[in-house]
Amino acid sequence: MTYRSRYQKILVPLDGSGWAQRAVPHAVDIARAHNAELILLHIFRPPAHEFADQIALAGQDAQIQAAREQMKQYLIGVRSELRHEDLKVRTHMTEGMDIAHLICDFVRAEEVDLVVMSTHGRSGIVRLMFGSVAHEVMRCVDVPVMLVKPDDHEESGK
């Protein structure tokens, strides 16, 4: 009988921040132990649709395209580093406003087995005001979600 690991595809949502990247080493350890594929996902949030005309008039289209390209290069860089460690890695970038639901849709469409993501360490009123992508992802997927909390010194900005 052939053993099939529980984890074949591991999703790591990345937003380009150091906080988000803290999930990568944890995902790498699990991927290595299970010979799983890592998928690095970024949801690019375009400026709100209602401001599109003003942005175009202000010549911001080039800046938005540059930000999109910068994120693409960031993902490629992380992917390259991990491939040098003999890991199966691919990247995916999509656009939209509802980050949590786009992550959940991706998990279902790609049949992801595990999500490894960081929290941004927000609590209290900040979390109530802005919501929590991690909390919403946990609510809307049927697979395990591993949350990586920031270190205390990162949280306090030291």
C-alpha positions in Angstrom: 0.0 0.0 0.0 1.3 3.4 -0.9 1.3 6.2 1.7 -0.3 9.4 0.5 0.4 12.4 2.7 -2.4 14.4 4.1 -0.7 17.6 2.7 -0.1 17.7 -1.1 -0.7 21.4 -1.6 0.1 24.1 0.9 -1.0 27.6 0.4 0.9 30.6 1.8 -0.8 34.0 1.2 1.8 36.8 1.0 1.2 40.5 1.0 4.9 41.5 0.8 5.2 42.4 4.5 7.7 40.8 6.8 4.8 39.7 8.9 3.3 37.6 6.1 6.7 36.2 5.2 7.1 34.7 8.7 4.7 32.0 7.6 7.1 30.8 4.9 9.6 28.8 7.1 6.7 27.0 8.8 5.2 26.1 5.4 8.6 25.0 4.2 9.1 22.6 7.1 5.7 21.0 6.5 6.2 20.9 2.7 9.5 19.2 3.2 8.2 16.6 5.6 5.3 15.8 3.3 6.9 16.3 -0.1 4.1 18.8 -0.8 3.9 21.6 -3.2 4.0 25.2 -1.9 1.8 27.8 -3.5 2.6 31.4 -2.8 -0.5 33.6 -3.4 -0.8 37.3 -3.5 -4.1 39.2 -3.8 -3.3 42.6 -5.4 -5.8 45.2 -4.3 -6.4 47.7 -7.1 -7.5 51.2 -6.1 -11.2 51.3 -5.4 -13.3 51.3 -8.6 -15.0 54.5 -7.7 -11.6 56.3 -7.8 -10.5 54.8 -11.1 -11.3 57.9 -13.2 -9.4 60.2 -10.8 -6.5 57.9 -10.7 -6.3 57.7 -14.5 -6.5 61.5 -14.7 -3.7 61.9 -12.2 -1.5 59.5 -14.2 -1.4 57.0 -11.4 -1.9 54.0 -13.8 1.9 53.7 -14.2 2.4 53.6 -10.5 -0.2 50.9 -10.0 1.3 48.8 -12.8 4.8 49.3 -11.2 3.4 48.1 -7.8 1.8 45.1 -9.5 5.2 44.3 -11.2 7.1 44.8 -8.0 4.9 42.3 -6.2 5.3 39.8 -9.1 9.1 40.1 -8.8 8.9 39.6 -5.0 6.9 36.4 -5.5 9.4 35.2 -8.1 12.3 36.0 -5.7 10.7 34.0 -2.9 9.9 31.1 -5.3 13.5 31.1 -6.6 15.0 30.9 -3.1 12.7 28.0 -2.2 13.4 26.1 -5.4 17.1 26.3 -4.6 16.1 24.3 -1.5 14.7 21.6 -3.8 11.1 22.4 -3.0 8.2 22.3 -5.4 6.9 25.9 -5.5 4.7 28.0 -7.7 3.2 31.5 -7.5 -0.1 32.9 -8.2 -1.3 36.5 -8.3 -4.9 37.6 -8.6 -6.7 40.9 -8.1 -9.7 41.9 -6.1 -10.9 43.8 -3.1 -12.2 41.0 -0.8 -8.9 39.3 0.1 -10.2 36.7 2.5 -12.9 35.4 0.1 -10.4 35.4 -2.8 -8.1 33.2 -0.7 -11.0 30.9 0.2 -12.0 30.7 -3.5 -8.4 29.8 -4.4 -8.3 27.1 -1.7 -11.4 25.4 -3.1 -10.5 25.8 -6.8 -6.9 24.4 -6.3 -7.9 21.8 -3.7 -5.4 23.1 -1.2 -4.9 20.9 1.8 -3.4 23.4 4.3 -3.2 27.2 4.6 -0.2 28.6 6.4 -0.5 32.3 7.0 0.6 34.9 9.5 -1.6 37.2 11.5 -0.7 40.9 11.7 -1.0 40.9 15.4 -3.9 43.3 15.5 -6.2 43.0 18.4 -9.0 44.9 20.1 -10.6 47.9 18.4 -8.2 47.7 15.4 -9.3 44.2 14.6 -12.9 45.1 15.0 -12.6 48.1 12.6 -10.6 46.3 9.9 -11.6 42.7 10.4 -9.2 39.8 10.2 -8.3 38.2 7.0 -7.0 35.2 8.9 -10.2 34.8 10.9 -12.4 35.0 7.8 -10.2 32.5 6.0 -10.5 30.1 8.9 -14.3 30.5 8.8 -14.7 29.9 5.0 -12.4 27.0 4.3 -12.8 23.3 5.1 -9.0 22.6 5.5 -6.7 23.3 8.4 -5.3 26.8 8.7 -2.1 27.3 10.6 -1.6 30.8 11.9 1.8 32.2 12.6 1.8 35.1 15.1 4.3 37.9 15.0 7.1 38.1 17.5 6.5 40.5 20.4 9.3 42.8 19.2 7.8 42.9 15.7 4.4 43.7 17.1 5.6 46.6 19.2 7.7 47.9 16.3 11.1 47.5 18.0 
